[in-house]
Amino acid sequence: MIKGAIAGMPAEQQQVKTFANNVSPAEAAAILGLKHAGTLANWRHQGKGPPYIKLSYRKVVYDPIDLWKWLDSQRIIPGPS
């Protein structure tokens, strides 16, 4: 297993986890297609949205893998009519 890899993550997605991989709320908003990073702040306050890492009182970052997983979990596949 790769040092720092996440147990249970498919081999093709495993990577060494470092804080350098994390993105700011503004970058996370862009990845998710949101107009404002403030939306993420609102979601954090409401206990919604993608997982985040709180490094200090004011510093929040997002793991891009978590963003993609969360975005995929929001997928709605319509059933037959």
trRosetta pair geometry for C-beta under 8 A, 3 or more apart (Angstrom, degrees):
i j d omega theta_ij theta_ji phi_ij phi_ji
1 5 5.3 -138 174 56 92 128
1 7 7.6 -10 -142 -93 153 69
1 14 7.6 -125 -160 -158 75 154
2 5 3.9 94 66 -39 92 123
2 14 5.2 147 26 146 130 121
2 15 7.1 -59 112 -146 157 10
2 16 6.1 -116 155 -69 117 71
3 16 6.3 18 83 -116 77 101
4 16 4.5 62 70 -151 133 66
4 17 4.5 -151 165 33 107 80
4 18 7.3 14 177 -52 160 67
5 9 6.5 -136 174 53 91 121
5 14 4.2 11 -140 -160 124 112
5 15 7.1 133 -106 49 82 22
5 16 7.1 -57 -61 -89 69 42
5 17 7.3 155 -93 -17 25 96
6 9 4.2 70 78 -17 101 127
6 14 6.9 -156 37 -118 71 80
6 17 7.1 81 -46 -47 90 131
9 13 5.2 -109 168 88 105 109
9 14 5.3 135 98 -80 114 77
10 13 4.9 72 68 15 87 104
10 14 7.3 -141 96 -29 42 83
11 14 5.6 -41 -148 7 36 117
13 65 6.9 109 177 -132 113 123
15 21 7.3 129 113 -101 131 153
15 65 7.9 -173 35 -58 117 134
17 21 6.6 -95 -148 31 50 142
17 63 7.8 -18 -141 -130 104 129
18 21 5.5 114 63 -8 70 95
19 22 5.5 -38 -164 13 55 119
19 61 7.4 76 -159 81 85 165
21 63 6.6 30 112 -140 106 76
21 64 6.5 -107 163 17 90 105
22 53 6.5 -68 -127 40 145 134
22 61 3.9 52 156 152 130 130
22 62 6.3 149 -161 70 84 33
22 63 5.7 -52 -104 -86 80 54
22 64 7.6 -171 -122 -18 33 76
23 27 3.7 -112 178 93 115 129
23 28 5.3 150 99 -56 113 75
23 31 7.0 97 85 -19 164 135
23 61 6.5 146 67 -165 29 86
23 62 5.3 -32 63 65 84 89
23 63 8.0 131 17 -114 80 11
23 64 5.9 74 -8 -64 120 89
23 67 7.7 -19 44 -25 127 146
24 27 4.8 96 51 10 75 100
24 28 6.9 -134 97 -5 39 89
24 37 7.7 -26 134 -125 90 146
24 61 6.4 -53 -94 -116 37 75
24 62 7.8 3 105 20 8 90
25 28 5.4 -54 -142 38 33 115
25 29 6.2 39 156 -25 66 101
25 37 4.2 96 129 -166 101 118
25 40 5.0 -167 -154 77 104 143
25 41 6.8 38 -160 -52 155 84
25 60 6.0 47 -53 88 109 107
25 61 7.9 -115 -41 -109 64 34
25 62 7.0 106 -91 -15 48 112
26 29 5.7 -49 -150 31 30 113
26 30 6.8 30 150 -18 61 103
26 37 4.5 -59 -85 -62 56 139
27 30 5.6 -53 -153 35 36 113
27 31 6.5 38 149 -21 67 103
27 62 7.7 -158 83 50 92 111
28 31 5.6 -52 -149 34 34 113
28 32 6.3 19 156 -7 67 110
28 37 7.3 90 61 -125 88 91
28 40 6.0 74 96 -90 123 159
28 50 7.2 -146 -173 61 126 138
28 62 4.1 73 -90 31 136 151
28 67 5.8 -155 -143 -96 89 136
29 32 6.0 -66 -146 47 28 102
29 34 4.1 -86 -160 69 83 110
29 35 7.5 -63 170 67 119 20
29 36 6.5 -89 -159 115 153 20
29 37 4.4 -120 -24 -87 143 61
29 39 6.5 119 -121 48 112 105
29 40 5.8 -116 -73 -21 93 120
30 33 7.6 39 -176 -72 29 27
30 34 7.6 -79 -55 50 23 71
31 64 6.7 -151 -125 -131 165 88
31 67 5.3 38 111 148 139 152
31 68 7.9 -79 164 -63 124 73
32 40 7.9 130 35 -74 148 109
32 50 7.4 -146 -79 -15 138 134
32 67 6.3 -117 -62 -167 96 110
32 71 6.2 -160 -119 -86 82 116
34 37 7.4 118 99 -82 124 33
34 39 4.8 -134 -169 52 138 143
34 40 6.9 155 66 -40 167 89
35 39 7.2 95 53 -23 71 132
36 39 5.3 119 77 -16 82 91
37 40 5.5 -43 -171 29 58 113
37 41 6.8 61 135 -19 73 99
38 41 5.1 -48 -150 34 45 116
38 42 6.3 49 150 -21 70 99
39 42 5.6 -52 -152 35 33 113
39 43 6.4 33 150 -18 65 105
40 43 5.5 -52 -146 37 34 112
40 44 6.4 39 153 -23 66 101
40 49 6.0 136 -138 -168 64 159
40 50 7.8 -35 -132 40 104 94
40 52 7.7 113 175 -72 113 140
40 62 7.9 -81 -157 -53 148 136
41 44 5.7 -49 -149 32 31 112
41 45 6.5 32 152 -18 62 106
42 45 5.7 -57 -153 36 31 113
42 46 6.3 18 154 -8 66 113
43 46 5.7 -64 -144 47 32 105
43 48 4.4 -93 -157 82 85 88
43 49 3.1 78 146 -31 140 131
43 50 8.0 49 121 20 145 58
44 47 7.7 38 -178 -71 29 26
44 48 8.0 -94 -55 56 20 56
44 49 6.4 -57 -57 52 55 136
44 52 6.3 -33 -102 25 117 148
44 60 7.1 -48 -96 -138 163 163
46 49 7.8 97 65 -7 97 100
49 52 7.7 16 110 -27 112 110
49 70 7.3 36 169 178 49 150
50 62 6.4 52 104 -141 126 124
50 66 5.6 123 175 136 109 96
50 67 5.3 26 -160 -107 167 55
50 69 7.9 121 -138 70 104 78
50 70 3.6 -151 -106 21 92 170
50 71 7.5 -13 -79 -39 125 69
51 62 7.6 130 94 -138 60 80
51 63 7.2 -11 94 35 105 103
51 66 4.5 -92 60 -169 105 139
51 70 6.8 -170 7 -60 74 127
52 60 5.2 10 165 -174 132 107
52 61 7.0 155 -167 79 84 32
52 62 5.3 -53 -115 -89 78 76
52 66 7.8 -180 -72 109 36 149
53 60 6.9 149 77 -158 49 58
53 61 5.1 -22 63 66 103 83
53 62 7.1 171 16 -90 84 26
53 63 6.8 78 -20 -32 118 91
54 59 7.3 121 -167 87 52 61
54 60 5.5 -26 -104 -102 63 80
55 59 4.2 -47 65 103 106 114
55 60 7.1 -173 14 -89 81 25
55 61 6.3 39 -24 4 118 105
56 59 4.3 50 39 28 94 106
62 66 6.3 -131 -175 72 82 115
62 67 5.6 66 154 -57 127 109
63 66 4.2 82 70 4 97 109
63 67 7.1 -166 90 -11 51 82
64 67 5.3 -49 -149 31 39 116
64 68 6.5 35 156 -16 69 102
65 68 6.0 -55 -151 37 32 107
65 69 6.3 32 152 -17 66 107
66 69 5.7 -54 -143 39 32 111
66 70 6.1 32 157 -19 67 107
67 70 5.9 -57 -147 38 27 109
67 71 6.2 27 155 -19 64 109
68 71 5.6 -52 -143 37 31 112
68 72 6.3 32 156 -19 64 106
69 72 5.8 -57 -150 37 29 111
69 73 6.4 31 151 -23 64 106
70 73 5.5 -55 -150 33 33 113
70 74 6.9 34 151 -23 63 103
71 74 5.8 -56 -159 27 34 113
71 75 7.9 60 142 -44 58 84
72 75 5.8 -20 -170 -16 47 117
